[in-house]
């Protein structure tokens, strides 16, 4: 009873107190980067073609050409490692899955090169 009285006096419910003692849930970023920047530039037609193929096989179902269930990746402000972190870990609370272990880092960089390339390339 003393605990209940203390809770009432402080104005916090037992649920709020329990939530206050939980450790924050964070994604541990244990990815070991091979590249700090995209090694595949806009002139690398082979990488862009492979990025397009990979995009069609893995991303298109949700993102289509200009967004669908998922956002339009060509209009995304995310770039570089920030973009890849979403691909690697997914997005909690959304339908975006984690691709860690399913795509290599090089494949992810090629997808990003394709997404950031001007429309119509390759």
C-alpha positions, -999 to 999 in steps of 0.1 A, spaced: 0 0 0 28 24 7 40 21 -29 5 29 -42 3 59 -18 37 71 -29 27 68 -65 -5 88 -60 13 115 -41 39 119 -69 11 119 -95 27 92 -117 10 60 -125 27 26 -120 29 22 -158 47 55 -162 71 46 -135 78 12 -151 84 28 -185 108 54 -170 131 26 -159 133 8 -192 165 11 -211 162 30 -244 159 8 -275 186 17 -300 199 1 -331 235 -10 -326 254 1 -357 280 -26 -359 285 -23 -397 322 -23 -408 323 1 -437 344 -8 -468 338 26 -483 331 60 -467 318 74 -500 301 59 -530 329 43 -552 305 42 -582 302 76 -599 277 88 -624 299 78 -653 302 42 -643 277 27 -667 283 -9 -656 276 0 -619 245 20 -629 232 -9 -650 238 -33 -621 223 -8 -596 192 -6 -619 189 -44 -620 193 -47 -582 168 -19 -576 142 -36 -599 148 -69 -580 148 -56 -544 134 -21 -541 109 -16 -570 81 -36 -554 77 -9 -527 93 22 -542 84 19 -579 99 46 -601 86 76 -582 74 62 -549 45 40 -539 41 22 -506 76 35 -499 89 70 -506 104 82 -539 140 73 -535 151 96 -563 138 125 -543 153 113 -510 175 137 -491 194 108 -477 228 102 -494 259 82 -488 262 63 -456 230 77 -442 211 62 -471 229 28 -467 222 27 -430 185 27 -438 190 -1 -463 212 -21 -438 190 -17 -407 156 -10 -422 132 14 -405 113 4 -374 76 10 -375 75 9 -413 75 -18 -439 112 -11 -448 131 -43 -441 167 -46 -431 189 -58 -461 219 -66 -439 232 -100 -449 211 -100 -481 229 -74 -501 266 -66 -501 278 -31 -494 289 -28 -530 254 -38 -542 239 -11 -519 263 15 -533 253 6 -568 216 9 -560 223 44 -545 243 53 -577 213 43 -598 188 61 -576 209 94 -577 216 92 -614 196 115 -637 164 99 -648 169 78 -680 204 66 -671 215 39 -679 
